[in-house]
Amino acid sequence: MQLFIGSELDSETLFLTEEESWHCVKVLRKKTGDILSVIDGNGNFYSGKIVGDNPKKIILSIESKETKTPSRNYKLHLAIAPTKNIDRIEWFIEKAVEIGVDEISFLLCKNSERKILKIDRMQKIVESAVKQSVQFYIPKVNDLIAYTKFIEQQTSYHTKLIAHCQTPNLPFLSKVIEPQQDSLLLIGPEGDFTIDEVNLAKSIGFQEISLGNTRLRTETAALYAVNVFSVLSNC
């Protein structure tokens, strides 16, 4: 199934974004009368007929609309310090969305080597992965934010976790996950979180966890964690 991303103009009409419209008309050669499968990123799935094939804004008449239930019985917010090599974090985002994540935040930590991020590009990677994996909900993507400011804002999660290598014999992630609960997990930069950053997280209710007995790259650690949540929450 080929999906496009759009929004309702009204109860009978949809439109595609400029980027989606251009790709649809100029690359895929779609034209007036063709039927498209469209998602709005919030769980709504449409079948729409093209009634206006302007490459800047395709208009579709809504033929049918269905609200899809989420495919997972849990919500995962993963906050990660972006890697110095941008290709690595982009690879992680694509794969994490395919496996299952609801929100991604980017942290500016003491040991962060990347302090600038093009959030628009991250959003495009997320949307592309959603369409490729035929999902109906688009994960939220948040801009780079100072570590301290970020964690002090997080008060609503049932489970709040910080993964790091500063302390030995921490419980493994697989031992602390509570199925069907909303969770927030922090993954640090290449140089790991500092002790002060770990202690600050602990002071406001974060639990320390380990991701195994080997030291993982930032993007490997994050993807491993996403996969553990996916597997254990669906057992």
C-alpha positions in Angstrom: 0.0 0.0 0.0 1.4 3.4 -1.0 0.5 6.1 1.6 0.4 9.9 1.3 0.2 12.4 4.2 -2.6 15.0 4.1 -5.2 16.9 6.1 -8.9 17.5 5.9 -10.0 20.8 4.4 -13.6 20.0 5.5 -15.7 16.9 6.0 -15.7 16.1 2.3 -12.2 17.2 1.1 -8.5 16.5 1.7 -5.4 18.2 0.6 -1.8 17.0 0.4 1.2 19.0 1.6 3.3 20.8 -1.1 6.1 18.2 -0.9 3.6 15.3 -1.1 1.7 17.0 -3.9 4.9 17.5 -6.0 6.0 14.0 -5.5 2.6 12.6 -6.3 2.2 14.6 -9.6 5.8 15.0 -10.8 7.3 11.7 -9.8 4.5 9.2 -9.6 2.5 10.9 -12.4 -0.8 10.8 -10.5 -3.6 12.7 -12.1 -7.3 13.8 -11.7 -9.5 10.8 -11.0 -6.8 8.6 -9.4 -7.6 7.2 -6.0 -5.0 7.7 -3.2 -4.6 6.2 0.3 -4.0 9.1 2.7 -3.2 9.3 6.4 -3.3 12.4 8.6 -0.8 11.1 11.2 -3.4 11.0 13.9 -4.9 7.6 13.2 -7.3 8.6 10.4 -7.0 6.7 7.1 -8.7 8.0 4.0 -9.4 6.8 0.4 -9.5 10.0 -1.7 -10.1 10.8 -5.4 -7.9 13.5 -6.9 -10.1 16.4 -8.1 -7.3 19.0 -8.4 -3.8 17.9 -9.4 -1.9 21.1 -8.8 1.7 20.0 -7.9 1.7 22.5 -5.1 -1.5 21.4 -3.5 -3.4 18.3 -4.5 -7.1 18.3 -3.6 -9.0 15.1 -3.1 -12.6 14.3 -2.4 -13.0 11.9 0.5 -14.4 8.5 -0.7 -14.1 6.9 2.7 -12.6 7.5 6.2 -11.6 5.1 8.9 -10.0 5.7 12.3 -7.4 3.1 13.1 -6.6 2.0 16.6 -3.0 2.2 17.7 -1.0 -0.9 16.8 0.8 -1.0 20.1 -0.5 -1.3 23.7 2.1 1.1 25.1 3.6 4.5 24.4 7.3 5.1 24.3 9.0 8.5 24.4 12.7 8.2 23.7 15.0 11.1 24.4 18.5 10.9 22.9 21.6 13.0 22.5 22.2 13.2 18.7 25.5 11.7 17.5 28.4 13.7 16.0 27.9 11.7 12.8 24.4 12.8 11.7 24.0 9.7 9.5 23.9 7.5 12.6 21.1 9.4 14.2 19.1 9.5 11.0 19.5 5.7 10.7 18.3 5.3 14.2 15.2 7.5 13.6 14.2 5.5 10.6 14.5 2.1 12.2 13.0 3.2 15.5 9.9 4.5 13.8 9.5 1.3 11.9 9.7 -0.8 15.1 7.6 1.5 17.2 8.1 4.8 19.0 5.6 7.6 19.8 7.8 10.5 20.5 11.5 11.4 20.0 13.3 14.2 21.7 16.9 15.4 21.2 19.0 16.2 24.2 21.9 18.7 24.6 24.1 17.2 27.3 27.4 18.1 28.9 29.3 15.6 26.7 27.3 16.2 23.5 29.4 16.5 20.4 26.5 17.7 18.2 24.8 20.9 19.2 22.9 21.8 16.0 20.2 19.7 14.5 17.9 20.3 11.4 14.6 19.3 12.9 12.8 19.6 9.6 15.0 16.9 8.1 14.3 14.6 11.1 10.6 15.1 10.7 10.8 14.1 7.0 12.7 10.9 7.9 10.0 10.1 10.5 7.2 10.6 8.0 9.0 8.6 5.3 9.4 5.7 7.8 5.8 5.9 8.7 4.7 5.6 5.1 7.2 2.8 4.3 6.0 0.7 7.3 2.3 1.5 6.6 1.5 3.1 10.0 -1.3 5.5 10.7 0.2 7.6 13.5 3.2 9.9 13.0 5.5 10.1 16.0 6.1 13.5 17.5 9.6 15.0 17.0 10.9 17.6 19.4 13.8 20.0 18.7 17.1 19.9 20.5 16.8 21.0 24.2 19.1 21.4 27.1 19.1 18.2 29.2 18.3 19.9 32.5 15.4 21.8 31.1 14.0 18.7 29.4 13.9 16.3 32.3 12.5 18.8 34.7 9.5 19.1 32.4 8.8 15.4 32.5 6.3 14.6 35.2 3.5 12.6 33.6 5.1 9.3 32.8 4.4 6.1 34.6 8.0 4.8 34.0 11.0 7.2 33.7 14.3 5.5 32.9 17.9 6.7 32.3 20.4 4.3 30.6 24.1 4.8 31.3 27.4 3.1 32.0 28.6 5.1 35.0 27.4 2.6 37.7 27.9 -1.2 37.6 25.3 -3.9 38.3 22.3 -1.8 37.3 19.1 -3.7 36.5 18.6 -4.6 32.8 15.9 -2.7 30.9 14.1 -6.0 30.3 13.6 -6.5 34.0 12.0 -3.1 34.7 9.6 -2.6 31.8 6.0 -2.6 32.8 3.8 -3.7 29.8 1.0 -1.4 28.6 2.4 1.7 30.4 3.7 5.0 29.1 7.5 5.2 29.4 10.2 7.8 28.9 13.8 6.6 28.3 16.9 8.7 28.2 19.9 7.8 26.1 23.1 9.8 26.5 25.8 11.1 24.1 28.9 9.2 22.9 30.7 10.2 26.1 27.7 9.1 28.2 25.8 11.1 30.8 27.9 12.7 33.5 27.4 11.7 37.1 25.8 15.0 37.8 23.3 14.4 35.0 22.5 10.9 36.3 22.0 12.2 39.8 19.7 15.0 38.7 17.5 12.5 36.9 17.5 10.2 39.9 16.4 13.1 42.1 13.2 13.7 40.1 12.2 10.0 39.9 14.2 8.5 37.0 15.3 4.9 37.5 18.8 3.9 36.4 19.0 0.9 34.0 21.6 -1.0 32.0 21.3 -2.0 28.3 23.6 -5.0 28.6 27.1 -6.1 29.4 28.8 -4.4 26.4 29.2 -0.7 25.7 27.0 0.2 22.9 27.1 3.2 20.5 24.5 5.8 21.2 22.3 4.9 18.2 22.7 1.1 18.8 21.7 1.5 22.5 18.6 3.5 21.5 17.5 1.1 18.8 18.1 -1.9 21.1 15.9 -0.3 23.8 13.1 0.4 21.3 13.2 -3.3 20.2 13.1 -4.5 23.9 10.0 -2.4 24.5 8.4 -3.8 21.4 9.1 -7.4 22.2 8.3 -7.4 25.9 5.2 -5.3 25.6 3.7 -7.7 23.1 4.5 -11.0 24.9 
